[in-house]
Amino acid sequence: MLRTAASIGNTIDTRLAALQGYPIDLYQIHHPYGGFSSIPAQVRAMAQLAKDSRIRSIGVSNFSAAQMEQASAVLATYGLTLASNQVKINALHRNIETNGVLAAANRLGVTLIAYTPLESGILTGRFHDDPQAVESLTRVRRIAGGFAKKVTQATPLVDELRAVAKAHDVSLSQVALSWLVTYYDDTVVAIPGASKPHQATQAAAAMSVQLSATERAGIADASRRSGAL
Ligand SMILES: NC(=O)c1ccc[n+]([C@@H]2O[C@H](COP(=O)([O-])OP(=O)(O)OC[C@H]3O[C@@H](n4cnc5c(N)ncnc54)[C@H](OP(=O)(O)O)[C@@H]3O)[C@@H](O)[C@H]2O)c1
């Protein structure tokens, strides 16, 4: 945040040194309005890093469809492509289907990296199992996104996730993640958060949950009933 395009090139050595030889496969611009420079200027600075083999691929985050197009056009002048756009996507939040981001990703060959894929834990069902648990969240998490309201809104979806989870003998979080990374074919990958080891273990194991087309459609329907679209 609060960077200029020049700081992208100026700070890369420090970042590479911190990684002690581990390569930067994907380097992302966190937010289109996170710096003092224009999007083209920031993307040109990223392109130079790729051209100099300091990073392997270039991504962005929270970019709109038009901003993805703009970034892709700048990269094309370097013979490069935009690898990814990290945006909020989950079964309760499907804006990408209506705001043009999904269409742009498919058109440009950009992978969408879904952040907050469990809607901050709501899609795990734990706040439906124990409504009092909302009170124990930090004030920021509880109030910022209208958390309690979202829990109520998610009820039809969580009920559906619960039924599918029971049929597969897996957790709701695994069903929610499996749905997310298969519903949009190969366009969406997810970066679930975890504050406890078992949450990370469960998230990794979601990759082996195989939902049927009927189950995927049932979750999509329930997600609409929960107001995701
Ligand atoms: N690019 C951006 O602008 C942006 C914005 C937001 C987030 N992100 C990134 O997105 C990633 C994930 O987002 P997120 O953490 O906000 O959202 P998330 O994946 O939707 O929610 C993660 C939270 O859900 C709960 N959880 C996870 N697995 C669970 C399980 N099996 N059972 C019960 N609860 C479970 C945990 O809550 P508890 O900790 O309360 O147990 C965990 O912290 C992070 O890497 C974050 O940095 C990026």
The ligand as an SDF file (V2000), in Angstrom:
LIG
                    3D

 48 52  0  0  0  0  0  0  0  0999 V2000
   -6.4540   -9.9570   -1.8010 N   0  0  0  0  0  0  0  0  0  0  0  0
   -7.2130   -9.4730   -0.8340 C   0  0  0  0  0  0  0  0  0  0  0  0
   -7.6180   -8.3050   -0.8610 O   0  0  0  0  0  0  0  0  0  0  0  0
   -7.6350  -10.3850    0.2920 C   0  0  0  0  0  0  0  0  0  0  0  0
   -8.6810  -10.0120    1.1480 C   0  0  0  0  0  0  0  0  0  0  0  0
   -9.0730  -10.8790    2.1680 C   0  0  0  0  0  0  0  0  0  0  0  0
   -8.4130  -12.0880    2.3560 C   0  0  0  0  0  0  0  0  0  0  0  0
   -7.3680  -12.3970    1.5080 N   0  0  0  0  0  0  0  0  0  0  0  0
   -6.6450  -13.6840    1.7030 C   0  0  0  0  0  0  0  0  0  0  0  0
   -7.5280  -14.7710    1.5250 O   0  0  0  0  0  0  0  0  0  0  0  0
   -7.1030  -15.8830    2.3390 C   0  0  0  0  0  0  0  0  0  0  0  0
   -8.2740  -16.5040    3.0710 C   0  0  0  0  0  0  0  0  0  0  0  0
   -9.2220  -15.5720    3.4380 O   0  0  0  0  0  0  0  0  0  0  0  0
   -9.9500  -15.5040    4.8550 P   0  0  0  0  0  0  0  0  0  0  0  0
   -9.1010  -16.0950    5.8970 O   0  0  0  0  0  0  0  0  0  0  0  0
  -10.4250  -14.1190    4.9910 O   0  0  0  0  0  0  0  0  0  0  0  0
  -11.2700  -16.3330    4.6470 O   0  0  0  0  0  0  0  0  0  0  0  0
  -11.8590  -17.7920    4.6800 P   0  0  0  0  0  0  0  0  0  0  0  0
  -10.9560  -18.8010    4.0750 O   0  0  0  0  0  0  0  0  0  0  0  0
  -13.2010  -17.6000    4.1040 O   0  0  0  0  0  0  0  0  0  0  0  0
  -12.0450  -18.0670    6.2480 O   0  0  0  0  0  0  0  0  0  0  0  0
  -11.0070  -18.5660    7.0320 C   0  0  0  0  0  0  0  0  0  0  0  0
  -11.5290  -18.7740    8.4360 C   0  0  0  0  0  0  0  0  0  0  0  0
  -12.5780  -19.7330    8.4270 O   0  0  0  0  0  0  0  0  0  0  0  0
  -12.4670  -20.5490    9.5690 C   0  0  0  0  0  0  0  0  0  0  0  0
  -12.2570  -21.9390    9.1410 N   0  0  0  0  0  0  0  0  0  0  0  0
  -11.4370  -22.3920    8.1520 C   0  0  0  0  0  0  0  0  0  0  0  0
  -11.5150  -23.7320    8.0480 N   0  0  0  0  0  0  0  0  0  0  0  0
  -12.4060  -24.1440    8.9900 C   0  0  0  0  0  0  0  0  0  0  0  0
  -12.9100  -25.4000    9.3780 C   0  0  0  0  0  0  0  0  0  0  0  0
  -12.5230  -26.5150    8.7760 N   0  0  0  0  0  0  0  0  0  0  0  0
  -13.8150  -25.4540   10.3860 N   0  0  0  0  0  0  0  0  0  0  0  0
  -14.2320  -24.3170   11.0130 C   0  0  0  0  0  0  0  0  0  0  0  0
  -13.7840  -23.0870   10.6890 N   0  0  0  0  0  0  0  0  0  0  0  0
  -12.8750  -23.0020    9.6890 C   0  0  0  0  0  0  0  0  0  0  0  0
  -11.3030  -20.0290   10.3920 C   0  0  0  0  0  0  0  0  0  0  0  0
  -11.8190  -19.1160   11.3450 O   0  0  0  0  0  0  0  0  0  0  0  0
  -11.1840  -19.0100   12.8210 P   0  0  0  0  0  0  0  0  0  0  0  0
   -9.8230  -18.4250   12.6460 O   0  0  0  0  0  0  0  0  0  0  0  0
  -12.1310  -18.0930   13.5590 O   0  0  0  0  0  0  0  0  0  0  0  0
  -11.1620  -20.4110   13.3980 O   0  0  0  0  0  0  0  0  0  0  0  0
  -10.4650  -19.3380    9.3550 C   0  0  0  0  0  0  0  0  0  0  0  0
   -9.6470  -18.3180    9.8940 O   0  0  0  0  0  0  0  0  0  0  0  0
   -5.9990  -15.3410    3.2390 C   0  0  0  0  0  0  0  0  0  0  0  0
   -4.7700  -15.7820    2.7080 O   0  0  0  0  0  0  0  0  0  0  0  0
   -6.1110  -13.8220    3.1010 C   0  0  0  0  0  0  0  0  0  0  0  0
   -4.8610  -13.1700    3.2390 O   0  0  0  0  0  0  0  0  0  0  0  0
   -6.9980  -11.5930    0.4810 C   0  0  0  0  0  0  0  0  0  0  0  0
  1  2  1  0
  2  3  2  0
  2  4  1  0
  4  5  1  0
  4 48  2  0
  5  6  2  0
  6  7  1  0
  7  8  2  0
  8  9  1  0
  8 48  1  0
  9 10  1  0
  9 46  1  0
 10 11  1  0
 11 12  1  0
 11 44  1  0
 12 13  1  0
 13 14  1  0
 14 15  2  0
 14 16  1  0
 14 17  1  0
 17 18  1  0
 18 19  2  0
 18 20  1  0
 18 21  1  0
 21 22  1  0
 22 23  1  0
 23 24  1  0
 23 42  1  0
 24 25  1  0
 25 26  1  0
 25 36  1  0
 26 27  1  0
 26 35  1  0
 27 28  2  0
 28 29  1  0
 29 30  1  0
 29 35  2  0
 30 31  1  0
 30 32  2  0
 32 33  1  0
 33 34  2  0
 34 35  1  0
 36 37  1  0
 36 42  1  0
 37 38  1  0
 38 39  2  0
 38 40  1  0
 38 41  1  0
 42 43  1  0
 44 45  1  0
 44 46  1  0
 46 47  1  0
M  CHG  2   8   1  16  -1
M  END
$$$$
